[in-house]
């Protein structure tokens, strides 16, 4: 517990890096760090964050980089990507994993429970009797159901359905068509936007749903049911505590069935807390 460690919680919208040493924490934020969608940018931001931390601690970067480090990063799809990240960073002792494990450990303080994490991307994680299981997190092209990016993309598609006469217009779809200068603007935006930029559209969806917009409500309900169906296939049952985490995750609560709402609990800690716990465990392994 007293060994200086580094922990990184990197998501598609924000990345935080913490150094725990001498009973103190020093934290910096460096922006998006999804190594699948923007590898070079994510690595550059992490390195910049390490340099900023070294400046705060008034020590050379090479000294900071000798500390055991645990990185939970969005976009780490397997051992090859983890190795690529490790090779690109100046850290000497590190473990690189995807961001699902640190989120689960942080939310339930290492105990049993489940999370539905929906930020720019999404994934689900469950721990029962110490055994962990994960699903999702495969990115905007192949998955990320119920993520902010998914909700934003579905909303833009709904606006195009209005143009095609396939669904009725609502305040939400009218707003999107107006703000993006019509269907051509929507298509142009979607063709070049990064996932976190599409995810910003979800803010309009959640706001519209709160005032009863039909398209907004339908999208939020569809997303909530997507999460519940996957959780149940993973083995979740209502007696297991469930956390909704991420930027949009907690906003699905009103759209879940009563039994699922009754199982909801507030996270005991953020993903960064889980990353710190895992960094401490990694440091113990290194020492032994």
C-alpha angles and dihedrals in degrees: 000000000000096000112108109248141178123221128186127195106188122183137167092265106025138019125195126193122195134188114201112197136144093004092303135105126217114191133185131181121216110176129249119359110177104147093196098055097034112010099168093044093048093050092047092052093048091050090048089051091051090051090050091050091049089053092051091050092044093231134118116271090239090059092051091048092059091069118100108263134196118197123193104187135176112240099033096134098174147326094303093057091044090053091048091053092047091051092051097052129075093229114121102198113033146143117206122198136152118275097254100085096050091049092052094046091047096047096052099026090242094309132115120292143096137256134201103201115195119173125124084324130019143222140161127227134183137186121193122172088347096304114120129210130183137193134180129008093126097132140254097299100051105022143332092139113188092015120133088254091052093049092047092049092048090051092052089049090051090054089053089050088059089054089052092049092243097121139019121268119249134183089265096054092044090052092050094048091049097046094046094044096247134304094316090057092049092051092047092050094047091049095059106022122110118232095260090052091053087046090063088069088065089072088068090049095053091046091049092048091053090062094044102262105170096223093044093050092046092052094048092048092048091051093048092051091048089058094046094049093053093045091053091049088053090056102263116155127182095258090066113086113249128203125196106208140172130055098301101020099089090052091069093070097097091051097055124093117264095256091056093046090053090057094053118116132174115258113261090215143001123256088262089063089054091049090052091051091050091046090054090050090049091050089053089053091050092050093049 
